[in-house]
Amino acid sequence: MKAEKIWMDGKIVDWDKAKVHVCTHALHYGSGVFEGIRAYETDNGTVIFRLKEHVDRLFNSAKIFKMEIPYNKGQIVKAIKDIIKVNNLKSCYIRPLVYRGFNNLSLNPFDCPVNCAIAVWEWGAYLGEEGLVNGIKTRISSYARSYINSTSQKAKICANYVNSIFAKMEAIEAGVDEAILLDADGYVTEGSGENLFWVRNGIIYTTPANIVLEGITRDSVIKIAQDMGYQVKEKRAGRDELYISDEVFFAGTAAEVTPIREIDKYKIGEGKRGPVTENIQKVFFEITKGKEKKYLKWLE
Ligand code: PPE
């Protein structure tokens, strides 16, 4: 992963020169917020998927974490578009980061400046091309997802991802692709970086948005599914419900729509991508190609 240039505090700098001091507050304490956005290549040029919603969430994350972004939303939108153009990328992943820089180190962040960077790079299928088609293997993590009152679920805070990294490392070392985390009460929440959906008897279920990151892909999948005539319900469920579901899949910006074929060595459904997942995936990818008129409003 590498591109040529990075947007950093209002300037466009070389990838290799986009550096911070080792006493940067965020490096010590994870005091930053970020976004993950995708741009896709279409017949009408490059489009950014649900840019407004992502930028809104970035500002909401910053608000929750009491960081004042020294730019307005319009400036961030422009910076994102500029840095894609400068790097000449037709499709890419976009990573805006707002972080506490250096002034002094202590848990009190208020005297540290709020810095801003936007990196873009080419990023193919997050869990592998093969995973998109045949489904991936997962396991229930032994790490509980951060309790609702330990941090903020709504804010995409850098430090929150320590929880995800523990779960991911455990999954990789166990020989599977991804983890599914339960909450402190044992209910299913989400993956290390994806929201979770499951299908039983034709009904699509997902975790209630208040105990997971309120995913923009999650919202898109719900709308796509409802428009296709599926019933979608939010539900708190135990891990056993996933084991006996007909289909389970992940949704996220990086992961897009990824089928899950195995959880804890239980075969899910037929042990391959199921028909509901495939239908939703198909529409999702058509949308990102700009081929679904109804959803052109999601593309910028
Ligand atoms: N839950 C978590 C914990 C999460 O990190 C993401 C995005 C989602 C759900 C899905 O949200 P959305 O992208 O709005 O649909 N994870 C980002 C970071 C992944 C990474 O490895 O870094 C992403 O997909 O961009």
Residues whose N, C-alpha, C, O or C-beta is under 5 A from the ligand:
A	BS01	PPE	G36 I37 E190 G191 S192 G193 E194 N195 L213 E214 G215 I216 T217 R218 A251 G252 T253 A254 A255
